[in-house]
Amino acid sequence: MMPKVGQLLRWYDNPVLNPEGEHCDIGIVKEVQIDGESFFDNDEYAYVVIIDWCKGPHHSEHDQHEYEESIQTNEIVVVE
């Protein structure tokens, strides 16, 4: 489930409360840092992913736990 640089992603604000997708965004995986460290605590992770988003534009940084949880809850969906 490790993200790949260049992967296209769609972010849903809240797919249950916002099924119309009016607050959605499209992003691309800019960088994957292997053996990354969390930016919010001192836990170590297998990777940290940096995503460039269209709206803004801005980027976001997610440790392995945050990213995988977002994928499992369909907050972030990989676009094929």
TARA-V540292 format. One record per backbone hydrogen bond with DSSP energy under -0.5 kcal/mol. CO is the residue of the C=O (numbers start at 1). NH is the residue of the N-H. E is the energy in kcal/mol with one decimal. If there is no record, write none. Layout:
CO,NH,E  CO,NH,E
//
This chain:
4,7,-2.1  7,29,-2.3  8,79,-2.7  9,27,-2.8  10,77,-3.0  11,13,-0.5  11,25,-1.9  14,18,-3.1  18,21,-1.4  21,24,-1.4  25,11,-3.0  26,54,-2.5  27,9,-3.4  28,30,-0.6  28,52,-2.5  29,6,-2.7  31,50,-3.0  32,34,-0.7  33,36,-0.7  33,48,-1.9  36,45,-2.5  43,38,-2.2  46,35,-3.1  47,64,-1.2  48,33,-3.3  49,62,-2.6  50,30,-2.5  50,31,-1.7  51,53,-0.5  51,60,-2.2  52,28,-2.2  53,57,-0.5  53,58,-1.2  58,53,-3.5  60,51,-2.6  62,49,-2.8  63,67,-2.6  64,68,-2.5  65,69,-2.1  66,70,-2.2  67,71,-2.1  68,72,-2.3  69,73,-1.9  70,75,-1.9  70,76,-1.8  71,74,-1.1  75,12,-3.4  77,10,-2.7  78,80,-0.5
//
